[in-house]
Amino acid sequence: MNLDDLQKMWEKDAVIDDTLLDESALKIPQLHAKYVTLYNQFKLLMSKAQIELKTIKHKKWLYYSGREVPEDAEPFNHKVIRSDVPNWVAVDQQVIKLDGKVEYYQVVIDFLSEVLKQINSRNYVITNAINWRKFTSGI
């Protein structure tokens, strides 16, 4: 599941049927459970990606500093001063790819966090709609 799928799913789930407010209120716990599960899944995926990123950064630091050459790589034939090693690590394609993965997961987590805030405030929205109808009907 990706961000586009989640956004389309929320677009459908966000609709409150104003003629069936009671049913919408009863769906709040189900929606919360659904999106909290997704939030937790992506949070765990992000944690895994962050660990991968730390590991690969360490391996790349060893490689660019000339301390260790991975079996699947050729020796790095440049002399790099210690203060420049982080710059080389930052522009390594594997590091860039994992950085992008971590950022993507952060965007998804932020989106799901906002969805959960909307779900939590849904009860107030429904209550306000009911109170407004009572007010306008003179009850």
N, C-alpha and C positions, 0 to 999 in steps of 0.2 A: 504494500500500500504506500502510495506517495502523497505528497502535499496536494496535488490536484484532486486526487481521489477523496482526500479528507475534506477539502473545501467544497466539493460537490455534495458529499454526504451531509456536511453541516448546512449547506444551502437548503437541502430538503428537510432536515431535522429542525432547523431554526423556525420554520413556519408554525405559527400558533393559529389554530382554527378558532376564529372569534365566535363561532356559533357553538362550539363544543369546548368551552373553557374548562369544564370539569375533566374531560378526557386529557386535555393538554396538561393540566395540573398533575394528573395521575401518571403521566409519562415522564415527569421530571426525574424520578429516581432511576428509571431505565436509561434515560439519556446520560445521566451523570455516570452511571456504571459503565456504559459503553465508552464514553470519552475519557474517563479516568483510566480504563484499561489501555486504551490507545496511548494516552499520555505516558503511562508507566512503561509500555513496550518501547516507545521511542526514547525515553529517558535511559533505559538500559542499553539500547543500541548506541546512544551517544556516549555513554560511559565506556562501552567496549571500544568505540572508535577513538576516544581520547587516550585509552591505554595503548592502542595500536600506534597512535601518533607519537606518544612519548617514547615507545620502544623504537620506532623507526628513526626518530630524531636522534636518539642515543647512538644507534648503529651508524647513521650518517655522520654524526660528529666524530666517531671513531675512524670512519673511512676517510673523511676530508682532513682529519688531523694526521693521517698516515699511520695510525696505530693498529688498524685492523682492516684487512681486505676481505669482503665477503666472497664465498666460493663462486657465486654466480656473477661476480663483477671483475672488471680489469683493474689493475692497480691505478691509483690516481697519481698521475705523473707531474703534478704541479706542487710547488712548495707553497704552502699556505701558512701565514702566521696565525698564531692562536686566536687573536682577536677577530680575524676574518672568517674563521670556521663557521660561526653562526650564520653569517651571510650566505655562505655556500649551502648550508643545510636548508635555509629558508627558501632557496630557489630550486631545490631538488624536486624533480617531478613527482616522486612518491610522496614527499612531504606535502607538496601543494595539493595533491589529490586527496590525501587524508585530511588536510586542513579544510578543504571544501566539503568533505563528508561531515565533519564535525559542525561546520557552519550550517549546513543543510539541516542536520538534526536539530540544531538550536532554533532555526526558523520554525520547524514543525512543532517543537515543544512550546515555543512562544505562541503559535497559533492555537494549539490545544489548550494552553493555559487561558487564553482569551475566551475560547469556547466554554470552558468550565466556569469562568466568571459569568458569562451570559446565562448558562444553565442555572447557576446559583441565584441569579437575580430574577429568573423567570417567575418564581412564585410571587414576587412583588408586582411584576407586570400583570399577571393574571388577576391578582387581588385588586389592583387599581382598575383594571377593566371592569371587573364585577361591581366595584364600588361606583364607578362612573355610570354604569347602566342603572344601578339602583337610584342614583341621584337624578339622572335624566328622566326616569320613569316616575319619580315622586315617591319612592318608597323610603 
